[in-house]
Amino acid sequence: MPKPRSQQISLLDTPYYHICSRTVRKALLCGVDKETGVSYAHRRSWIEKRIFQLSQAFAIDICAHAVMHNHLHLVLHVDSEQVKSWTTEEVLRRWHRLFKGTLLTQQYTSKHPLDKFQLAIVEETANIYKQRLIDISWFMRSLNEPIARQANREDKCTGHFWEGRFKSQALLDEGALLSCMAYVDLNPVRAGIASTPEQSDFTSIQLRIKAAIKGRQPAVLLSFSGNEQKSKTTGIRFNLQDYFTLVDETGRILRDDKRGAINPKVTKILVRLQISDKGWLKLTTNFEGIFTGAVGTAEHLCEFSEHVGLKRTHGMTNAQAYLNSA
């Protein structure tokens, strides 16, 4: 039985979450329908454009994404600290990028004079919007509903386009985050859609590679801040070059269907994260199969279960096997 969102998301334990959303009625996000021969490849751009539009409004960053034939993966970072500094005007400006708001919020942002009672209502409404702008459920609702309407118009049909619930996994530590990002970035390679990460269209790894060639990091994705920047409060605390090496080596192992030789840089990363080579390969080939709920070391899983009110800690055996294995 599916767990309520309150038992899947705990910002007290982690700001990082793996999200997977799948289509129904054999609907395709991209590729060619084998039965009709119709191509839906253009829908990938709908998804990616909307994802980045939402990340500019929400206090939610994109760490990794991959748009597949009939599902999409996201690794999200909820920046709950950012919203604390937002003024009412900033909150409403962001909300109005996506939704009309109310008559009073529209009047407020248009500098229309309001009395103190109307201003109080606006403040109350802005507080509601502020909480929604760090809410993953609202993020996914704002992503999936417009895409479903657009796809249904194109298909000349009505009804559900997405499954009713998206899958959410809390990523409780560095090992869980890095292995999940690599899993998402390598989805097209593993599925045979692309032969290399740089050829994987509509993925975060391709965007990062294209930007890195020019000596930059993509503005639409949460940046890598490097291992030496532990004091930084923003950014993924890994070295970008090491991550590229990690994904490339892991992807080559997957394609050859054998372990092969792992680059020394990769080994250092895995040792630092306390993950064995064997455990890493398992995680990046079958992440969703190994973990159905929150992901992290046994210690982090216990803390998470306590904070979200779970009587039983799920995934302990696999956590000990794959994330406490070095």
Secondary structure, DSSP 8 states (H G I E B T S, - for coil): ----GGGT--TTT-SEEEEEEEBSTT--SSSB-TTT--B-TTHHHHHHHHHHHHHHHSSEEEEEEEE-SSEEEEEEEE-TTGGGG--HHHHHHHHHTT----HHHHHHHTT----HHHHHHHHHHHHHHHHHTT-HHHHHHHHHHHHHHHHHHHHT--S-SB-SS-EEEEB-SHHHHHHHHHHHHTHHHHTTS-SSGGG-TTBHHHHHHHHHHTT---TTS--B--TT-TT-SSSBSS-HHHHHHHHHHHHHHHHHTS-----HHHHHHHHHTT--HHHHHHHHHSHHHH-SS-BS-HHHHHHHHHHHT-SS-TTHHHIIIIIS--
